[in-house]
Amino acid sequence: MHIRTSFPYETTHEDVLVPLSDGTRLYARIWRPLTEERVPALLEYLPYRLTDWTAARD
């Protein structure tokens, strides 16, 4: 497996809670490039992600 370590833009990330109508709150980490240019988006959904030992490298 190849882990990429350089990217075309610097990035920032923000941890947010997304409220649902039943009162449940979902945790999300939003990564954004530091640019005004339009860039593609990627959504990754992994339940229990913070405990699978890969989150530290993200």
DRENBABA-154423 format. One record per residue: residue number from 1; x, y, z of N, C-alpha, C in turn. Coordinates in steps of 0.02 Angstrom, whole numbers, padded with zeros to 5 digits. Example, Ala and Ser with C-alpha at 12.3 -4.5 7.8 and 13.67 -1.06 7.14 Angstrom:
<rs>
+-----+--------+--------+--------+--------+--------+--------+--------+--------+--------+
| pos |    n.X |    n.Y |    n.Z |   ca.X |   ca.Y |   ca.Z |    c.X |    c.Y |    c.Z |
+-----+--------+--------+--------+--------+--------+--------+--------+--------+--------+
|   1 |  00660 | -00284 |  00390 |  00615 | -00225 |  00390 |  00660 | -00165 |  00390 |
|   2 |  00642 | -00112 |  00354 |  00684 | -00053 |  00357 |  00645 |  00002 |  00394 |
+-----+--------+--------+--------+--------+--------+--------+--------+--------+--------+
</rs>
This chain:
<rs>
+-----+--------+--------+--------+--------+--------+--------+--------+--------+--------+
| pos |    n.X |    n.Y |    n.Z |   ca.X |   ca.Y |   ca.Z |    c.X |    c.Y |    c.Z |
+-----+--------+--------+--------+--------+--------+--------+--------+--------+--------+
|   1 |  00042 | -00058 |  00000 |  00000 |  00000 |  00000 |  00045 |  00062 |  00000 |
|   2 |  00026 |  00111 | -00039 |  00063 |  00174 | -00043 |  00024 |  00227 | -00005 |
|   3 |  00056 |  00260 |  00042 |  00025 |  00315 |  00078 |  00053 |  00380 |  00052 |
|   4 |  00009 |  00421 |  00024 |  00031 |  00485 | -00004 |  00045 |  00534 |  00052 |
|   5 |  00100 |  00570 |  00047 |  00119 |  00618 |  00099 |  00123 |  00690 |  00074 |
|   6 |  00117 |  00701 |  00009 |  00118 |  00769 | -00017 |  00056 |  00781 | -00060 |
|   7 |  00028 |  00841 | -00056 | -00033 |  00858 | -00091 | -00025 |  00927 | -00124 |
|   8 | -00066 |  00942 | -00175 | -00058 |  01006 | -00210 | -00078 |  01067 | -00169 |
|   9 | -00117 |  01058 | -00115 | -00138 |  01114 | -00073 | -00126 |  01097 |  00000 |
|  10 | -00113 |  01148 |  00039 | -00114 |  01138 |  00112 | -00186 |  01125 |  00131 |
|  11 | -00196 |  01089 |  00186 | -00264 |  01074 |  00207 | -00275 |  01094 |  00280 |
|  12 | -00338 |  01098 |  00297 | -00358 |  01109 |  00366 | -00414 |  01059 |  00381 |
|  13 | -00424 |  01042 |  00444 | -00481 |  00999 |  00459 | -00518 |  01025 |  00520 |
|  14 | -00582 |  01006 |  00521 | -00627 |  01029 |  00573 | -00669 |  00970 |  00596 |
|  15 | -00675 |  00960 |  00661 | -00717 |  00907 |  00689 | -00785 |  00938 |  00707 |
|  16 | -00839 |  00908 |  00682 | -00906 |  00935 |  00693 | -00953 |  00879 |  00715 |
|  17 | -01007 |  00898 |  00748 | -01062 |  00852 |  00764 | -01121 |  00871 |  00720 |
|  18 | -01150 |  00822 |  00687 | -01207 |  00833 |  00642 | -01270 |  00808 |  00677 |
|  19 | -01316 |  00853 |  00696 | -01376 |  00831 |  00731 | -01427 |  00800 |  00683 |
|  20 | -01457 |  00745 |  00704 | -01511 |  00713 |  00666 | -01578 |  00729 |  00699 |
|  21 | -01632 |  00718 |  00662 | -01699 |  00736 |  00687 | -01719 |  00695 |  00749 |
|  22 | -01690 |  00636 |  00759 | -01708 |  00595 |  00818 | -01665 |  00612 |  00879 |
|  23 | -01622 |  00662 |  00873 | -01580 |  00682 |  00929 | -01510 |  00651 |  00928 |
|  24 | -01500 |  00602 |  00884 | -01434 |  00572 |  00877 | -01386 |  00624 |  00847 |
|  25 | -01324 |  00622 |  00868 | -01273 |  00666 |  00839 | -01219 |  00623 |  00807 |
|  26 | -01204 |  00637 |  00745 | -01151 |  00602 |  00710 | -01088 |  00644 |  00711 |
|  27 | -01031 |  00611 |  00721 | -00966 |  00644 |  00720 | -00940 |  00645 |  00648 |
|  28 | -00913 |  00701 |  00628 | -00884 |  00707 |  00561 | -00819 |  00746 |  00564 |
|  29 | -00772 |  00727 |  00524 | -00710 |  00764 |  00516 | -00709 |  00790 |  00444 |
|  30 | -00706 |  00855 |  00437 | -00708 |  00888 |  00371 | -00638 |  00913 |  00354 |
|  31 | -00610 |  00886 |  00301 | -00544 |  00909 |  00276 | -00557 |  00955 |  00217 |
|  32 | -00524 |  01013 |  00217 | -00533 |  01061 |  00162 | -00465 |  01087 |  00140 |
|  33 | -00457 |  01095 |  00074 | -00396 |  01126 |  00049 | -00398 |  01201 |  00062 |
|  34 | -00341 |  01230 |  00073 | -00337 |  01303 |  00084 | -00329 |  01337 |  00017 |
|  35 | -00385 |  01341 | -00020 | -00385 |  01373 | -00086 | -00456 |  01396 | -00101 |
|  36 | -00461 |  01445 | -00144 | -00526 |  01468 | -00168 | -00546 |  01431 | -00232 |
|  37 | -00500 |  01393 | -00260 | -00512 |  01355 | -00321 | -00562 |  01298 | -00306 |
|  38 | -00605 |  01283 | -00354 | -00651 |  01227 | -00347 | -00612 |  01162 | -00352 |
|  39 | -00626 |  01117 | -00306 | -00591 |  01053 | -00305 | -00642 |  00997 | -00296 |
|  40 | -00626 |  00935 | -00317 | -00672 |  00879 | -00307 | -00681 |  00864 | -00233 |
|  41 | -00735 |  00830 | -00217 | -00749 |  00811 | -00148 | -00752 |  00735 | -00143 |
|  42 | -00735 |  00709 | -00086 | -00737 |  00637 | -00073 | -00771 |  00626 | -00006 |
|  43 | -00819 |  00582 | -00003 | -00853 |  00565 |  00059 | -00835 |  00494 |  00077 |
|  44 | -00810 |  00485 |  00138 | -00792 |  00419 |  00163 | -00835 |  00405 |  00224 |
|  45 | -00871 |  00349 |  00223 | -00914 |  00330 |  00279 | -00887 |  00266 |  00309 |
|  46 | -00863 |  00269 |  00370 | -00838 |  00210 |  00405 | -00862 |  00212 |  00478 |
|  47 | -00911 |  00171 |  00496 | -00932 |  00171 |  00566 | -00875 |  00146 |  00610 |
|  48 | -00871 |  00173 |  00669 | -00820 |  00153 |  00718 | -00750 |  00170 |  00696 |
|  49 | -00742 |  00218 |  00651 | -00677 |  00234 |  00622 | -00624 |  00254 |  00673 |
|  50 | -00642 |  00289 |  00725 | -00592 |  00315 |  00772 | -00559 |  00260 |  00812 |
|  51 | -00585 |  00200 |  00811 | -00556 |  00146 |  00850 | -00525 |  00091 |  00807 |
|  52 | -00515 |  00104 |  00742 | -00488 |  00050 |  00700 | -00412 |  00056 |  00689 |
|  53 | -00379 |  00100 |  00725 | -00306 |  00108 |  00724 | -00278 |  00139 |  00660 |
|  54 | -00322 |  00162 |  00614 | -00296 |  00195 |  00553 | -00308 |  00270 |  00556 |
|  55 | -00350 |  00294 |  00601 | -00367 |  00365 |  00604 | -00305 |  00408 |  00618 |
|  56 | -00257 |  00381 |  00654 | -00197 |  00421 |  00671 | -00158 |  00443 |  00610 |
|  57 | -00158 |  00403 |  00558 | -00119 |  00422 |  00498 | -00157 |  00468 |  00451 |
|  58 | -00223 |  00476 |  00461 | -00263 |  00519 |  00417 | -00249 |  00592 |  00429 |
+-----+--------+--------+--------+--------+--------+--------+--------+--------+--------+
</rs>
